[in-house]
Amino acid sequence: MASTTETLLAALRSALADRDTVSIRGTLIGVLGRAPSKTEISAASKTARKIAEDGDAVLISLLPDQAGPDAYVAAGRGGQSRASNYLTVDTNIVKALPCRVELATEEWDAVIDEGLRLTQQRIESDPMLSAFLPGWKAVPRAEKRARLAEQAATT
C-alpha cells in the first residue's frame, strides 16, 4: 500500500500532466473525496514543495481569478479573495505574476526574471503605479541568490 505522500505525489504529477496549473488543495480534495485535515494539507504542501524543488513546476500563490477555470475557491466568506498555492508549468502565469512565486529552481530563473523586467516596465510607464510603488526595483534571481549566499558565508 502506498503512503499518503506517495499517493499525493502521484496525484499532483498526474494532474500536472493534464493541466498547466494545478491547485494543491483541490487535488488533495479530489484524492481524499472530502475536506482535508490540517495535517493532510501540510503533507500536500510539503509534497508540492518537493515537486517544485525538483524543477518540475513552480510553486506559486494565486487568487482564484488568477488561476483560471480550475481554480480552488475557499469555502466561506471572502473565499474569492483568498490566495491558494498552485503548481504551474505555465510560463505566462509565471511571467505575469513573478512576485507571487513561492519556490522555483534555477531553471525557472530566466522566466521569472523576464516577468520581473516586464513588471518593472509596467510600473515605470504608469504614473499611478510609480507613485504607489516608489523605488521598486526588479532584482534578478541569480543576483539575489548570490547576495544571499555571500551573506550566509559571512555569518
N, C-alpha and C positions, 0 to 999 in steps of 0.2 A: 504494500500500500504506500502510495506517495505521500510525502509530508505536505503540510499546508503550504510551505514556502515553495516547494517544487511545483505544486498544483497552481499556485498564483503565478509563478514564473512562466509556466507553460501557457496559462490563460492570457497573460499580458503579451507574451511574444506572439501568440496566435492572433490576438486582437490587432496587434501592430502589423501583422502580415495582411490583414484585411482592410485596415483603415490607417490613414496617416497620423491621426491624433486620437488618443485613447484616454478615457477617463479612468484613473486608477480606482476610484471609489465605485464608479459604475460597473467596471469589470468585476470588482470584488462582489458586488451585489449580485451580478449575473452568475458568478461561480457558486455563491452560497445560497442564492434563492431567497434571501431575507436581508434585513438590515444588519450590517456588521457591528461587532462589538469594537470597543476602543483598541483592544489587543489585536484584533484582526485587521483593523485599519492601519495600525502601527506596522504589522508584519507586511501588509501590502505596500506601504510606503518604503520600507527597507528593501523589498524586492524590486520596486521601481527604481530606487537609487542604484541597485546592483546593475540593472539594465542600462541606466544612464552612464554608470562608471565604466561599463564595458564598451561604451561608444555606439551602442546600437540605436539610441534615441536620445533626445534631450528631455530632461525633467523640467517642466515649466508650469508656472501658476497662472491660470487663466480664469476670467469671469465667464459665465455661461454664454454670453453673446459673442465672446471672442473665440470660443472653442468649436463653433459650428453646430450642425444639426444633431450630433450625438452627444451634446454637452450634458454633463451631470448638473442638475439643479437641486440644490439642497432643499429639503422639505422645510416647511415653516415660513415664518415671516422673514422677509429680506433675503430669501434664497436666491433671487435673481442677482443680487449684488454681492454675493459671497464667492470668493475665488476658490478654486479647487485645483489639485495637482493633476497634471496630464503628462503622458509620454507622447512625444511627437517626433516625426521624421519629416514634417512639412517645413521646408526651408522658408516658405513665405511667412508662416506664423513666427518663426524664429527671427526673421529679418524685421518683421513689423513690430515685434514686441521683445526686443533684445534685453530690456531691463527686467523682464519677468522670468528670465531663465534662472532656474534654481541650481541645476547641475548639468554640466556638459563637459565632454572631454576635449582635448586639444584639436581633434579633427573637426570639431564644430566651430573653432575659433574664427575662421575666415567668414563664415555665415553670420555669426554674432557680431563681429567687427563691422561687417557691411551694414548690418541693421543699426548699429550704434552710429556709424557715419551718416546714414540716412536720417536718423533721429536728430543728430546734431544739425544737419542742414535744415530740417523742418523747423527746429527751434530758432535757428538764426534767421530764417526767412519769414517768420511770423512774429510781428511786434508784440502781440499779446503773450505768446509763449515765452518770448525773450524776457519780458517784464516779469512773468510769473516764475521763470527759472533762471535768474541771473547767475552767470558764471558756470552754468552746467557745461561740462566738457566730457566728451566721449573718450574713454581711456581704453586703448586696445588691450584685449585679454592677455596677450603674450607679455606686454609691458607690465600689466598689473601682476601677473603671475611671477615675473622676475623680481619685481619690487617686494612682493610678499616673501619670496624665497630668501632674498637678501636680508630682510628684516628678521626672519626666523633664524638665519645664520648668525646674526649679530647678538641675538638674545640667548 
